[in-house]
Amino acid sequence: MTPTVTRLRLVRPGWVAVELDDVRWRTLPAEAVVRAGIAVGSLLSRPQAAVLARERRRAVAVGAASAALARRDLTRAELAVKLERKGVAPVERERALETVARAGLQDDARAAHARAARMAERGYGDDAIRADLEQRGVEAELREEAVAALPEERERAVAIVAKLGPGVRTAQTLARRGFAEEIVAAAAEGAAGGHDTDPSYD
């Protein structure tokens, strides 16, 4: 027997609770309900129910993706992991990723630049930043673009050495943070990569 829609109730912006034969059925995207022609007193066919269920899964996935991106920029790979952990099925996960990318909410280049800038500000060298971006699923070309947009690695090292002072411990810190070997060696020797007159290394 085909159930009858007995009530539609807006429960939150964009979502409608649907009752079938006076029993709560599902909370669905309002847009999907309208597109499907669902109204109080109408019969809900199986094909309609299947479409509505699919639309609900899509909306939930997109909502989860949007919420994650509202907190900070994420790479596509990072966002995929978050959706997987929330139990979003592979098909809906891919659709949600495509949707937020088309809308400009997710962009690997933007995420890579933002992450690289944060790491540089925290005192990391180019190699460490590249490795971090690779781990986050950023393609090689985008990794290089993000690193190239940063202040010169040597300049960042000069600031660290000016704060910590030249010497072996500072050199070890720079090495752990992924700075180039010649910059690490210069810090250990107390010279800026051969620029002995640089006051920041005095």
N, CA, C and O of each residue as an XYZ file, in Angstrom:
808
protein
N       0.846     -1.198      0.000
C       0.000      0.000      0.000
C       0.882      1.249      0.000
O       1.808      1.361      0.803
N       0.595      2.169     -0.887
C       1.390      3.391     -0.984
C       1.037      4.335      0.161
O      -0.133      4.671      0.347
N       2.043      4.768      0.934
C       1.754      5.652      2.078
C       1.345      7.053      1.628
O       1.670      7.497      0.526
N       0.638      7.718      2.498
C       0.175      9.077      2.236
C       0.955     10.068      3.099
O       1.198      9.819      4.280
N       1.338     11.172      2.508
C       2.021     12.232      3.257
C       0.965     12.948      4.098
O       0.040     13.557      3.561
N       1.109     12.870      5.408
C       0.104     13.462      6.293
C       0.568     14.751      6.962
O      -0.247     15.504      7.495
N       1.888     15.009      6.936
C       2.359     16.263      7.539
C       3.742     16.603      7.017
O       4.581     15.725      6.813
N       3.968     17.903      6.802
C       5.289     18.450      6.465
C       5.579     19.551      7.483
O       4.775     20.466      7.660
N       6.717     19.460      8.141
C       7.009     20.446      9.196
C       8.457     20.913      9.068
O       9.383     20.103      9.050
N       8.638     22.228      8.979
C       9.981     22.802      8.911
C      10.634     22.678     10.284
O      10.152     23.255     11.259
N      11.730     21.925     10.359
C      12.382     21.706     11.653
C      13.622     22.570     11.839
O      14.010     22.869     12.968
N      14.246     22.970     10.731
C      15.362     23.907     10.758
C      15.512     24.462      9.348
O      14.994     23.874      8.399
N      16.199     25.565      9.199
C      16.304     26.166      7.865
C      16.744     25.167      6.799
O      17.809     24.558      6.903
N      15.907     25.008      5.771
C      16.257     24.141      4.657
C      15.914     22.675      4.837
O      16.194     21.872      3.947
N      15.310     22.296      5.970
C      15.004     20.885      6.233
C      13.553     20.733      6.693
O      13.045     21.528      7.484
N      12.911     19.700      6.180
C      11.492     19.455      6.460
C      11.312     18.039      6.997
O      11.825     17.079      6.423
N      10.580     17.919      8.100
C      10.229     16.605      8.635
C       8.966     16.117      7.918
O       7.964     16.827      7.838
N       9.041     14.913      7.410
C       7.927     14.342      6.642
C       7.279     13.219      7.449
O       7.961     12.326      7.950
N       5.954     13.279      7.566
C       5.200     12.202      8.212
C       4.410     11.443      7.150
O       3.776     12.041      6.281
N       4.462     10.116      7.235
C       3.691      9.256      6.346
C       2.670      8.493      7.185
O       3.028      7.798      8.136
N       1.420      8.628      6.829
C       0.350      7.962      7.577
C       0.447      8.270      9.068
O       0.292      7.388      9.913
N       0.709      9.556      9.373
C       0.777     10.073     10.750
C       1.965      9.532     11.543
O       1.962      9.591     12.773
N       2.979      9.007     10.857
C       4.181      8.513     11.529
C       5.392      9.247     10.957
O       5.549      9.374      9.743
N       6.247      9.728     11.870
C       7.454     10.437     11.423
C       8.274      9.520     10.521
O       8.584      8.390     10.896
N       8.623     10.007      9.338
C       9.389      9.205      8.379
C      10.840      9.669      8.334
O      11.723      9.021      8.896
N      11.084     10.802      7.660
C      12.449     11.299      7.539
C      12.456     12.821      7.537
O      11.453     13.472      7.242
N      13.622     13.365      7.878
C      13.847     14.804      7.728
C      14.647     14.981      6.444
O      15.728     14.415      6.288
N      14.100     15.774      5.529
C      14.639     15.860      4.183
C      14.932     17.303      3.785
O      14.350     18.237      4.335
N      15.846     17.479      2.818
C      16.096     18.833      2.312
C      14.818     19.409      1.717
O      14.152     18.752      0.916
N      14.475     20.622      2.100
C      13.252     21.250      1.605
C      13.244     21.332      0.082
O      12.205     21.144     -0.551
N      14.401     21.610     -0.497
C      14.494     21.710     -1.951
C      14.105     20.394     -2.622
O      13.407     20.383     -3.636
N      14.565     19.292     -2.042
C      14.242     17.985     -2.614
C      12.750     17.683     -2.495
O      12.150     17.122     -3.411
N      12.160     18.054     -1.371
C      10.728     17.831     -1.167
C       9.914     18.594     -2.215
O       8.957     18.069     -2.783
N      10.315     19.836     -2.455
C       9.605     20.662     -3.439
C       9.773     20.082     -4.836
O       8.801     19.970     -5.583
N      11.006     19.712     -5.196
C      11.272     19.181     -6.539
C      10.500     17.899     -6.802
O      10.051     17.647     -7.920
N      10.349     17.087     -5.750
C       9.659     15.814     -5.911
C       8.137     15.978     -5.921
O       7.411     15.013     -6.156
N       7.660     17.185     -5.668
C       6.225     17.425     -5.673
C       5.516     16.829     -4.474
O       4.338     16.480     -4.555
N       6.226     16.709     -3.360
C       5.631     16.133     -2.157
C       4.752     17.186     -1.479
O       5.179     18.321     -1.270
N       3.539     16.804     -1.144
C       2.620     17.713     -0.471
C       1.713     16.901      0.443
O       1.505     15.705      0.240
N       1.184     17.573      1.444
C       0.262     16.899      2.364
C      -0.932     16.366      1.571
O      -1.561     17.089      0.798
N      -1.224     15.086      1.783
C      -2.326     14.431      1.089
C      -1.900     13.662     -0.145
O      -2.680     12.891     -0.703
N      -0.639     13.873     -0.580
C      -0.166     13.145     -1.762
C       0.350     11.774     -1.374
O       0.741     11.546     -0.229
N       0.348     10.861     -2.336
C       0.901      9.530     -2.119
C       2.397      9.551     -2.428
O       2.844     10.213     -3.365
N       3.157      8.818     -1.626
C       4.604      8.761     -1.829
C       4.965      7.429     -2.472
O       4.913      6.383     -1.826
N       5.326      7.477     -3.739
C       5.679      6.252     -4.457
C       7.093      5.804     -4.072
O       7.872      6.574     -3.510
N       7.398      4.569     -4.379
C       8.740      4.051     -4.086
C       9.822      4.805     -4.837
O      10.851      5.128     -4.244
N       9.635      5.102     -6.127
C      10.652      5.887     -6.833
C      10.881      7.255     -6.184
O      12.019      7.712     -6.076
N       9.808      7.897     -5.759
C       9.943      9.181     -5.081
C      10.718      9.026     -3.773
O      11.588      9.837     -3.457
N      10.398      7.991     -3.029
C      11.083      7.747     -1.759
C      12.571      7.511     -1.975
O      13.400      7.985     -1.198
N      12.908      6.777     -3.035
C      14.317      6.501     -3.333
C      15.065      7.784     -3.681
O      16.192      7.995     -3.233
N      14.434      8.634     -4.481
C      15.054      9.909     -4.861
C      15.256     10.787     -3.630
O      16.315     11.389     -3.450
N      14.234     10.850     -2.792
C      14.334     11.672     -1.594
C      15.431     11.161     -0.650
O      16.171     11.953     -0.065
N      15.528      9.863     -0.511
C      16.565      9.293      0.347
C      17.952      9.626     -0.187
O      18.865      9.948      0.573
N      18.095      9.545     -1.502
C      19.390      9.873     -2.118
C      19.725     11.352     -1.921
O      20.866     11.707     -1.626
N      18.718     12.206     -2.090
C      18.933     13.635     -1.902
C      19.308     13.961     -0.457
O      20.114     14.853     -0.192
N      18.707     13.219      0.465
C      19.033     13.439      1.875
C      20.490     13.077      2.149
O      21.196     13.816      2.834
N      20.938     11.948      1.620
C      22.331     11.543      1.829
C      23.280     12.581      1.234
O      24.305     12.918      1.827
N      22.915     13.084      0.041
C      23.762     14.090     -0.607
C      23.841     15.357      0.237
O      24.921     15.910      0.444
N      22.680     15.813      0.723
C      22.649     17.041      1.510
C      23.424     16.897      2.816
O      24.120     17.823      3.232
N      23.307     15.750      3.454
C      24.037     15.513      4.701
C      25.539     15.545      4.444
O      26.294     16.126      5.223
N      25.970     14.919      3.349
C      27.393     14.887      3.012
C      27.922     16.287      2.718
O      28.986     16.671      3.204
N      27.174     17.045      1.920
C      27.594     18.414      1.595
C      27.608     19.284      2.855
O      28.497     20.116      3.034
N      26.625     19.083      3.715
C      26.584     19.842      4.963
C      27.783     19.546      5.847
O      28.365     20.454      6.440
N      28.152     18.275      5.934
C      29.314     17.892      6.738
C      30.595     18.486      6.152
O      31.463     18.957      6.887
N      30.702     18.459      4.842
C      31.887     19.024      4.176
C      31.967     20.530      4.413
O      33.034     21.061      4.721
N      30.846     21.204      4.270
C      30.816     22.657      4.451
C      31.164     23.039      5.889
O      31.872     24.017      6.126
N      30.661     22.259      6.841
C      30.943     22.540      8.245
C      32.429     22.383      8.543
O      33.011     23.186      9.273
N      33.039     21.348      7.979
C      34.478     21.133      8.185
C      35.288     22.272      7.582
O      36.266     22.725      8.176
N      34.889     22.731      6.419
C      35.622     23.802      5.738
C      35.394     25.161      6.392
O      36.199     26.075      6.212
N      34.318     25.302      7.139
C      34.057     26.563      7.823
C      35.078     26.809      8.925
O      35.329     27.954      9.301
N      35.664     25.739      9.439
C      36.643     25.878     10.504
C      38.011     26.278      9.969
O      38.688     27.118     10.562
N      38.430     25.675      8.837
C      39.706     26.036      8.211
C      39.779     25.415      6.833
O      39.027     24.493      6.516
N      40.690     25.923      6.010
C      40.889     25.346      4.688
C      41.430     23.930      4.816
O      42.303     23.664      5.643
N      40.916     23.036      4.007
C      41.375     21.652      3.988
C      41.670     21.251      2.552
O      41.045     21.751      1.617
N      42.622     20.350      2.384
C      42.838     19.792      1.062
C      41.722     18.792      0.769
O      41.005     18.355      1.669
N      41.595     18.448     -0.486
C      40.569     17.473     -0.872
C      40.774     16.155     -0.125
O      39.813     15.547      0.348
N      42.023     15.720     -0.023
C      42.321     14.456      0.654
C      41.951     14.524      2.133
O      41.386     13.575      2.675
N      42.266     15.637      2.787
C      41.921     15.792      4.200
C      40.409     15.773      4.395
O      39.897     15.131      5.313
N      39.712     16.476      3.531
C      38.252     16.535      3.646
C      37.637     15.164      3.399
O      36.667     14.792      4.060
N      38.187     14.419      2.464
C      37.691     13.070      2.188
C      37.810     12.183      3.424
O      36.906     11.405      3.728
N      38.926     12.305      4.131
C      39.132     11.511      5.348
C      38.103     11.889      6.412
O      37.544     11.020      7.080
N      37.858     13.184      6.562
C      36.885     13.630      7.562
C      35.480     13.099      7.242
O      34.760     12.664      8.141
N      35.101     13.135      5.974
C      33.783     12.629      5.588
C      33.695     11.116      5.791
O      32.662     10.593      6.209
N      34.783     10.432      5.492
C      34.800      8.978      5.707
C      34.604      8.654      7.185
O      33.862      7.736      7.533
N      35.268      9.405      8.040
C      35.146      9.177      9.486
C      33.746      9.465      9.992
O      33.326      8.918     11.012
N      33.020     10.322      9.284
C      31.638     10.619      9.660
C      30.658      9.594      9.078
O      29.446      9.700      9.264
N      31.204      8.605      8.375
C      30.354      7.546      7.842
C      29.705      7.851      6.513
O      28.753      7.174      6.123
N      30.200      8.863      5.802
C      29.637      9.192      4.491
C      30.101      8.143      3.481
O      31.297      7.873      3.365
N      29.165      7.561      2.764
C      29.470      6.510      1.794
C      30.340      7.054      0.658
O      30.280      8.244      0.349
N      31.149      6.190      0.037
C      32.075      6.642     -1.020
C      31.422      7.455     -2.133
O      31.955      8.492     -2.531
N      30.270      6.998     -2.644
C      29.630      7.722     -3.744
C      29.225      9.119     -3.303
O      29.498     10.092     -4.006
N      28.583      9.232     -2.157
C      28.149     10.533     -1.660
C      29.346     11.395     -1.275
O      29.313     12.619     -1.398
N      30.395     10.738     -0.811
C      31.611     11.475     -0.446
C      32.199     12.177     -1.667
O      32.546     13.356     -1.610
N      32.305     11.440     -2.767
C      32.858     12.021     -3.996
C      31.975     13.144     -4.518
O      32.473     14.175     -4.970
N      30.670     12.943     -4.454
C      29.748     13.982     -4.917
C      29.877     15.241     -4.064
O      29.851     16.357     -4.583
N      30.015     15.056     -2.763
C      30.156     16.209     -1.875
C      31.466     16.943     -2.150
O      31.505     18.173     -2.150
N      32.524     16.193     -2.379
C      33.818     16.816     -2.685
C      33.744     17.638     -3.965
O      34.285     18.741     -4.036
N      33.079     17.099     -4.964
C      32.928     17.828     -6.224
C      32.058     19.072     -6.028
O      32.333     20.126     -6.601
N      31.013     18.941     -5.219
C      30.099     20.065     -4.997
C      30.805     21.236     -4.322
O      30.684     22.376     -4.770
N      31.541     20.961     -3.250
C      32.196     22.066     -2.533
C      33.349     22.648     -3.344
O      33.674     23.827     -3.205
N      33.965     21.827     -4.187
C      35.036     22.349     -5.047
C      34.457     23.284     -6.110
O      34.997     24.361     -6.363
N      33.344     22.855     -6.732
C      32.706     23.702     -7.748
C      32.231     25.027     -7.150
O      32.265     26.067     -7.809
N      31.796     24.973     -5.908
C      31.299     26.185     -5.247
C      32.431     27.081     -4.749
O      32.190     28.189     -4.270
N      33.663     26.597     -4.866
C      34.800     27.382     -4.412
C      35.055     27.298     -2.922
O      35.887     28.031     -2.387
N      34.337     26.400     -2.245
C      34.535     26.253     -0.803
C      35.802     25.480     -0.481
O      36.402     25.665      0.578
N      36.201     24.618     -1.395
C      37.417     23.832     -1.193
C      38.317     24.002     -2.400
O      37.876     23.879     -3.543
N      39.586     24.288     -2.134
C      40.553     24.498     -3.203
C      41.926     24.079     -2.684
O      42.416     24.638     -1.703
N      42.546     23.101     -3.334
C      43.832     22.590     -2.865
C      44.918     23.657     -2.890
O      45.747     23.711     -1.981
N      44.928     24.504     -3.912
C      45.953     25.547     -3.999
C      45.820     26.509     -2.820
O      46.812     26.856     -2.179
N      44.599     26.934     -2.540
C      44.380     27.860     -1.423
C      44.749     27.211     -0.094
O      45.384     27.834      0.757
N      44.345     25.953      0.074
C      44.658     25.245      1.312
C      46.165     25.080      1.480
O      46.689     25.215      2.586
N      46.864     24.787      0.378
C      48.321     24.602      0.431
C      49.017     25.903      0.806
O      49.928     25.900      1.634
N      48.598     27.014      0.205
C      49.207     28.300      0.524
C      48.967     28.681      1.985
O      49.869     29.179      2.658
N      47.758     28.445      2.465
C      47.438     28.792      3.851
C      48.254     27.944      4.827
O      48.791     28.455      5.810
N      48.338     26.650      4.543
C      49.094     25.768      5.426
C      50.580     26.104      5.392
O      51.230     26.127      6.438
N      51.124     26.365      4.216
C      52.539     26.706      4.095
C      52.848     27.987      4.857
O      53.869     28.074      5.540
N      51.974     28.977      4.743
C      52.194     30.242      5.444
C      52.179     30.046      6.958
O      52.996     30.630      7.670
N      51.254     29.226      7.448
C      51.191     28.959      8.897
C      52.465     28.281      9.377
O      53.014     28.637     10.419
N      52.928     27.307      8.614
C      54.142     26.593      9.029
C      55.366     27.496      8.987
O      56.227     27.422      9.863
N      55.444     28.352      7.967
C      56.573     29.281      7.881
C      56.572     30.229      9.069
O      57.625     30.526      9.631
N      55.396     30.703      9.451
C      55.285     31.601     10.601
C      55.696     30.902     11.890
O      56.188     31.536     12.824
N      55.491     29.600     11.931
C      55.860     28.824     13.121
C      57.315     28.371     13.097
O      57.761     27.641     13.982
N      58.054     28.810     12.075
C      59.487     28.552     12.049
C      59.928     27.291     11.352
O      60.974     26.742     11.698
N      59.169     26.805     10.378
C      59.562     25.606      9.639
C      60.218     25.977      8.316
O      59.911     27.004      7.710
N      61.132     25.108      7.885
C      61.825     25.301      6.627
C      61.068     24.696      5.462
O      60.061     24.010      5.636
N      61.578     24.968      4.268
C      60.884     24.547      3.052
C      60.703     23.041      2.944
O      59.643     22.578      2.523
N      61.722     22.267      3.319
C      61.606     20.808      3.190
C      60.502     20.256      4.088
O      59.742     19.377      3.683
N      60.424     20.775      5.298
C      59.375     20.320      6.220
C      58.002     20.700      5.688
O      57.051     19.927      5.802
N      57.898     21.883      5.110
C      56.613     22.338      4.573
C      56.206     21.483      3.387
O      55.047     21.086      3.270
N      57.155     21.201      2.510
C      56.845     20.331      1.360
C      56.361     18.955      1.827
O      55.382     18.422      1.305
N      57.055     18.392      2.811
C      56.687     17.063      3.309
C      55.300     17.079      3.931
O      54.523     16.141      3.751
N      54.988     18.143      4.662
C      53.677     18.257      5.292
C      52.579     18.346      4.232
O      51.544     17.689      4.349
N      52.804     19.150      3.210
C      51.799     19.301      2.152
C      51.607     17.995      1.381
O      50.492     17.648      0.992
N      52.700     17.284      1.169
C      52.593     15.994      0.480
C      51.747     15.024      1.296
O      50.920     14.293      0.749
N      51.960     15.025      2.597
C      51.184     14.150      3.484
C      49.698     14.495      3.440
O      48.844     13.634      3.652
N      49.404     15.751      3.164
C      48.014     16.200      3.114
C      47.402     16.038      1.727
O      46.290     16.501      1.474
N      48.129     15.384      0.837
C      47.581     15.064     -0.474
C      47.706     16.149     -1.513
O      47.010     16.111     -2.528
N      48.580     17.125     -1.288
C      48.759     18.218     -2.246
C      49.713     17.764     -3.352
O      50.770     17.199     -3.070
N      49.344     18.010     -4.590
C      50.176     17.618     -5.723
C      51.481     18.406     -5.740
O      51.570     19.500     -5.184
N      52.497     17.826     -6.393
C      53.840     18.404     -6.386
C      53.859     19.843     -6.889
O      54.496     20.706     -6.287
N      53.166     20.097     -7.985
C      53.182     21.448     -8.559
C      52.615     22.468     -7.583
O      53.158     23.563     -7.437
N      51.532     22.110     -6.920
C      50.922     23.025     -5.955
C      51.806     23.190     -4.720
O      51.837     24.263     -4.118
N      52.523     22.130     -4.342
C      53.448     22.237     -3.211
C      54.523     23.273     -3.511
O      54.835     24.124     -2.678
N      55.080     23.188     -4.706
C      56.147     24.112     -5.079
C      55.638     25.546     -5.188
O      56.341     26.487     -4.819
N      54.436     25.711     -5.686
C      53.858     27.053     -5.787
C      53.662     27.656     -4.398
O      53.925     28.839     -4.182
N      53.202     26.835     -3.468
C      52.961     27.320     -2.106
C      54.272     27.722     -1.431
O      54.337     28.752     -0.759
N      55.304     26.917     -1.608
C      56.607     27.217     -1.008
C      57.215     28.453     -1.659
O      57.799     29.291     -0.971
N      57.084     28.574     -2.969
C      57.652     29.719     -3.688
C      57.022     31.038     -3.248
O      57.649     32.092     -3.361
N      55.802     30.987     -2.753
C      55.109     32.208     -2.331
C      55.540     32.690     -0.952
O      55.157     33.782     -0.531
N      56.335     31.886     -0.244
C      56.763     32.234      1.107
C      57.946     33.198      1.077
O      58.638     33.300      0.064
N      58.184     33.911      2.188
C      59.430     34.662      2.298
C      60.606     33.708      2.138
O      60.485     32.519      2.435
N      61.740     34.216      1.674
C      62.911     33.373      1.454
C      63.245     32.556      2.701
O      63.199     33.060      3.823
N      63.578     31.298      2.482
C      63.908     30.417      3.601
C      65.077     30.966      4.409
O      65.076     30.887      5.638
N      66.073     31.523      3.727
C      67.233     32.069      4.434
C      66.824     33.221      5.347
O      67.340     33.349      6.458
N      65.903     34.054      4.884
C      65.436     35.171      5.707
C      64.727     34.662      6.961
O      64.886     35.215      8.049
N      63.950     33.608      6.788
C      63.255     33.038      7.950
C      64.251     32.449      8.936
O      64.062     32.533     10.150
N      65.306     31.854      8.408
C      66.338     31.288      9.276
C      67.085     32.385     10.020
O      67.418     32.229     11.195
N      67.347     33.494      9.337
C      68.027     34.625      9.972
C      67.241     35.087     11.188
O      67.829     35.376     12.230
N      65.925     35.161     11.070
C      65.093     35.599     12.185
C      65.192     34.626     13.355
O      65.234     35.046     14.511
N      65.231     33.340     13.062
C      65.331     32.336     14.126
C      66.683     32.419     14.814
O      66.769     32.360     16.040
N      67.743     32.556     14.014
C      69.089     32.652     14.584
C      69.224     33.923     15.405
O      69.880     33.921     16.447
N      68.610     35.013     14.946
C      68.665     36.263     15.702
C      68.002     36.094     17.068
O      68.411     36.721     18.045
N      66.999     35.261     17.130
C      66.279     35.037     18.386
C      67.010     34.062     19.294
O      67.113     34.288     20.500
N      67.522     32.972     18.715
C      68.144     31.922     19.512
C      69.653     32.058     19.646
O      70.263     31.515     20.567
N      70.249     32.799     18.700
C      71.701     32.911     18.680
C      72.314     31.790     17.855
O      71.789     30.677     17.833
N      73.446     32.082     17.162
C      74.088     31.043     16.359
C      74.707     29.963     17.237
O      75.019     30.205     18.403
N      74.879     28.802     16.689
C      75.502     27.716     17.438
C      74.897     26.375     17.087
O      73.984     26.279     16.268
N      75.423     25.342     17.723
C      75.031     23.974     17.399
C      73.559     23.722     17.732
O      72.848     23.087     16.953
N      73.104     24.212     18.874
C      71.710     23.956     19.254
C      70.737     24.613     18.277
O      69.727     24.019     17.900
N      71.043     25.810     17.883
C      70.191     26.489     16.905
C      70.208     25.748     15.573
O      69.181     25.600     14.910
N      71.398     25.288     15.199
C      71.510     24.526     13.956
C      70.675     23.249     14.026
O      70.029     22.870     13.049
N      70.691     22.597     15.172
C      69.890     21.385     15.335
C      68.397     21.700     15.244
O      67.624     20.924     14.682
N      68.002     22.840     15.801
C      66.601     23.257     15.713
C      66.199     23.470     14.261
O      65.136     23.023     13.830
N      67.052     24.155     13.510
C      66.766     24.406     12.097
C      66.701     23.100     11.311
O      65.865     22.948     10.420
N      67.576     22.167     11.640
C      67.579     20.877     10.943
C      66.290     20.122     11.218
O      65.695     19.548     10.306
N      65.857     20.122     12.479
C      64.609     19.431     12.838
C      63.417     20.065     12.141
O      62.437     19.385     11.838
N      63.497     21.353     11.889
C      62.382     22.074     11.282
C      62.455     22.106      9.756
O      61.686     22.811      9.103
N      63.380     21.341      9.203
C      63.394     21.154      7.761
C      64.049     22.248      6.941
O      63.679     22.450      5.784
N      65.006     22.954      7.505
C      65.738     23.951      6.727
C      66.837     23.275      5.914
O      67.285     22.178      6.244
N      67.260     23.944      4.851
C      68.281     23.399      3.960
C      69.605     23.200      4.701
O      69.908     23.910      5.660
N      70.377     22.229      4.241
C      71.633     21.869      4.914
C      72.597     23.050      5.010
O      73.242     23.242      6.041
N      72.699     23.847      3.933
C      73.647     24.956      3.969
C      73.238     26.021      4.982
O      74.091     26.691      5.565
N      71.928     26.174      5.191
C      71.440     27.135      6.185
C      71.726     26.618      7.586
O      72.107     27.384      8.471
N      71.545     25.331      7.784
C      71.852     24.707      9.077
C      73.333     24.847      9.385
O      73.708     25.192     10.506
N      74.178     24.580      8.390
C      75.622     24.683      8.587
C      76.022     26.116      8.910
O      76.880     26.350      9.761
N      75.402     27.066      8.235
C      75.727     28.475      8.479
C      75.373     28.879      9.897
O      76.109     29.632     10.534
N      74.243     28.381     10.396
C      73.839     28.698     11.763
C      74.826     28.119     12.770
O      75.137     28.755     13.777
N      75.320     26.904     12.495
C      76.277     26.270     13.391
C      77.591     27.030     13.421
O      78.261     27.100     14.451
N      77.950     27.597     12.276
C      79.223     28.317     12.171
C      79.101     29.776     12.581
O      80.106     30.463     12.763
N      77.876     30.245     12.726
C      77.671     31.630     13.108
C      77.723     32.592     11.951
O      77.910     33.791     12.154
N      77.556     32.077     10.690
C      77.562     32.946      9.515
C      76.350     32.645      8.670
O      75.913     31.495      8.610
N      75.807     33.624      8.027
C      74.608     33.453      7.225
C      74.932     32.883      5.861
O      74.940     33.594      4.857
N      75.193     31.618      5.843
C      75.433     30.947      4.566
C      76.531     31.600      3.761
O      76.452     31.691      2.536
N      77.576     32.062      4.472
C      78.678     32.663      3.769
C      78.666     34.168      3.854
O      79.672     34.801      3.532
N      77.555     34.776      4.279
C      77.467     36.226      4.419
C      77.918     36.593      5.846
O      77.086     36.870      6.710
N      79.235     36.590      6.082
C      79.782     36.745      7.423
C      79.466     38.094      8.053
O      79.539     38.244      9.273
N      79.118     39.066      7.234
C      78.866     40.384      7.758
C      77.421     40.588      8.189
O      77.080     41.646      8.719
N      76.573     39.599      7.972
C      75.150     39.738      8.326
C      75.036     39.887      9.845
O      75.413     38.965     10.569
N      74.532     41.011     10.350
C      74.482     41.241     11.799
C      73.561     40.277     12.507
O      73.695     40.079     13.714
N      72.649     39.683     11.807
C      71.715     38.780     12.470
C      72.405     37.523     12.977
O      71.862     36.820     13.829
N      73.590     37.232     12.467
C      74.307     36.040     12.890
C      75.499     36.358     13.767
O      76.287     35.467     14.086
N      75.645     37.621     14.166
C      76.784     37.984     15.011
C      76.623     37.428     16.433
O      77.491     37.638     17.280
